[in-house]
Amino acid sequence: MDVNTKLMNIVNKFQQTNLIRSIRDGLVNMIPVLIIGAFALIFKSFPVPAYQTFITTFGNGFLLELLNFVYSATFGVLSVYMTLSISRSYMKIQKNQEVVHGGALFVSVLCFFILSGALLEGFGLENMGPKSMLLAIIAGLGASALYCNFFY
């Protein structure tokens, strides 16, 4: 067996672990949210002056406010969505399908907010955006795994 085949076997085994599969599936589930947020950002900041004038004046700025809302609702809380998505993916992979998924989702989000500093004075929306993605992955996986180990 050559080195390339051995390396591919190691990579394939690594990809089949529950943690890596949960992260991969969670990221795949996030694609619709990312696409919606990206289109809102594109439409909000399209660099044509006539277009910018139109979206700021149409309906007293309603169109711009709508695009800002969609952008904030997607990218503004992206880490919260990621926590939910990874926790849900982890729970779907578990062998015991009788486990209630809602508890793990709640615990994961609660863990994310605690770890991101929700109880501190300077907490804001920027703590829930793309800046905290690694923390979202850790909270989603860790809290779900602990939930499964303690309650089932």
Secondary structure, 3 states (H helix, E strand, C coil): CCHHHHHHHHHHHHHCCHHHHHHHHHHHHCHHHHHHHHHHHHHHCCCCHHHHHHHHHHHHHHHHHHHHHHHHHHCCCHHHHHHHHHHHHHHHHCCCCCCCHHHHHHHHHHHHHHHCCCCCCCCCHHHHCHHHHHHHHHHHHHHHHHHHHHHC
